[in-house]
Amino acid sequence: MRIGITGHMNLTPETIDLVQAAISEALQAHQSDDLVGLSCLAVGADSIFAQAILDAGAKLTVVVSSADYRDKKVNPEDQPAYDFLLSQAAEVNAMPFDTGGREAYAAANEHILTSIDHLFAVWDGQLSAAKGGTADAVAQAQARGIPVTIIWPTGAERVA
C-alpha cells in the first residue's frame, strides 16, 4: 500500500496537534508490512505525515520538487526537521527542476499521484485555481479514481 500526502502548509499550532492525531489514526486502517508513504516534506501536512509514516514503522519516499527547494522554500528554523526526515527516507525522487515554482510543485504532485494507491489530504475544502496546490491534487486524484481521505479535524484552522 502506497499512500501519498497533500495538504496545507499554514496550519495553526493547535491544528498541527489535531492533524498529527488524525493522520496517525487514519494510518491505522492501512497498516501493513509493505506500507510506504510519499511526501514532498513541505512544512505542515507533508512533514507531519512523513513523521507519522516513520512512527508507524513504514517506509518513507520523498519527492523533492526542485534542486533549490530546501534553500529557497524551507525556513531556516524548519531545515533541521526537513533534513532529518530526508535522511530517514528509504527513497528520494528529485524532479528535474533547478528552481521551484508552480510547475515544479505540479510535477511533484503528478509524481506522487502516479505512484500511490491512496491519497491523504489535509484540506479545509477551499478551492483554489493554483495548479500544484492541495485542491488541485485532490481533484486530480478523484478524477483518476484514487481513493482520497480528507483530514480536517474539528477545530482545525489555517494561519491567515
N, C-alpha and C positions, 0 to 999 in steps of 0.2 A: 504494500500500500504506500503510495507516494502522495503526500499532502503538501500543497503549496499555501502560501500566505499572501494576502494583500490587505492593506489597511492604512488607517490614518497614522500620521506621524505626530500630530499635535494633540496628544492626549493630556488631560489634566493629571496631576499626581494621583488623585483619588481614583481616576479612571484606569490608570496603569495597574493598580492593585486589583480592580474589578476584572480587567481584561486578563491578567495573569491567571486568576482563579478560573475564569470562564474557558480559556484556552486549555488549561490543564484538564478540566472536566470534559471538554469536547474530545480531547485526545484519548481519553479512557475508552471511548467507544471504538477506537481504531488501533488499539494495542496489538502488536504482532511482532514476531521476530524480524520481519522484513520492513518495518515502518521506517520511512525516510521523509524528512521534512525539507522543503525547498524554500529558501528565503533570500532576499536581497540585503538583509541586515540593516535596513534603514532604522533609524531611531523610532520608537513607538511600536506599532503592531509587529513589524518584521522581527525586531530584536527580541521582543517578548516571546514570540512564537519560537524563535531559534533556541532560546534558553529552555523553554518548555519541552521542546523536542529532545534536547540533551538530557534534561532532568528525567525524561521518560525512558532513557536508555536507548533511544533511537538514533539513527544516523542523520546528520545534517549535511545538506548540499547547499552551497552558497552560490548565488548568481550575482556577479559584480557587473553593474551596468556600464561602467566606463573606467578607463585606466586612472582617471583623476578623482574617482568618486570619494575615496577616503579623505583626501586632502582638501577637496572643494566642498563636499556636502556634509561631512561628518564633523560636527562641532568638536573643538579640542577636548572639551570635558567628556565627550562621548567616545572618543577614539580608543581609550583603553578597553572599554566593553566591546567595541567593534573588533578590535584586534584579537581579544580573547575568543570571541565567537568564531571569527575567521580561522583562528588556529585550531579550533575544535572540529572544523568541517572535515568530513570524510572525502568530500569532493568540492572543487571550486570551478565554476564555469564563468569565464570572462567574456563579456560581449565585446565585439570588435569596434569599440568607440574610444577615442582618446579623451574626449570631453563629454561630460554629462549633459543632459537635456531631455526634453520630451521624447525625442526619437530613441535615445538610449534606454530610457525607462520603459517605453513601449516594447522595445526589443527584449528587455529583461522579462517583462510580463509575458510576452509571447513565448519565450523560452520556458518559463515556468508552466504556462498553460499547456504546452505541448508535451510536458514531462510528467504530468500528475494524473491521479485518479480522482482527486477531491480537492476542493479549494476552501480554505477558511478565509473569511472576510471580516475584519474588524472595521465595521462600516455603519455609519449612522443613517444610511439610506438616502442621503442627499445626492442628487445627480450633479454631474459636472461634465462640461464639454471637453475637459482636458484629456487628451489621449495619454495613456500610460498611468492614469490615476486609478483609485480604488473602484469607482463606479464603472469605469471602462473595463477593468479586469473582471468584475462581477458579470457585466453584460456579455462579455466575450465567452466566459466560462458557461454561462447559462445557454447561450446560443449554440455552443458545442456539445451540450448535454452533460457537462461536467457537474457533478453534484457540488452545491455550494452551501456551506454552513455559515450563516450570518451570526457574528458575535458582536452584540452591542448590549451589554448588561444594563439593567435598570439603574438609573443614576449616572450612567456614563456621559461624559461631556468632552468636547474638544476645546482647546485653548483658542480664544477668539483671535 
